[in-house]
């Protein structure tokens, strides 16, 4: 499909089956529900934090930071949707929306933490 078959399972290619099974476990909801959280949701939260940390360390701030982080995440989600054929990705926009919200919560957490630290360090001078 789209010539991207070699990227199938690109996100979890090297994960042991037991870990993949764990990450697919629902914390809230199920395959039938419109809203759900599973342990992959926490991976997206952590990805938002880590990518934002990386971008902050590279001197990116404000709307540009959020825009670049969102673009990175969106490109990943589109690639995942195009090449994977799993129950998670077949859910389509619902999965994309939940993953994106969790990612942006991670971005927001890191931005707020960074702002608080900058404010504290400037107040100590």
RACOR-V724783 format. One line per field, one symbol per residue. phi: phi as a letter, one per 30 degrees, with the letter a starting at -180 (. if undefined). psi: psi as a letter, one per 40 degrees, with the letter a starting at -180 (. if undefined). burial: # if it has 16 or more other ideal C-beta (glycine too) atoms within 10 Angstrom, else .. A space follows every 50 residues. Layout:
phi->???
psi->???
burial->???
//
This chain:
phi->.hicedcehedbecddeddedddddddbiaddddcabbddeddddddddd ddeeddddidbidddddddddeddddddedddccbbeddddidddedddd ddddddedddddddddddddddddd
psi->heeedeehfddfdehidddddddehhdhaadeidhihadddddddddddd dddddddeehiadddddddddddddddddddddigidddeebdddddddd ddddddddddddddddddddddee.
burial->..........##..........#............#.#.##.###.###. ##..##...#....##..##.##..##..##.##...##.#...##.### .###.##..##..#...........
//
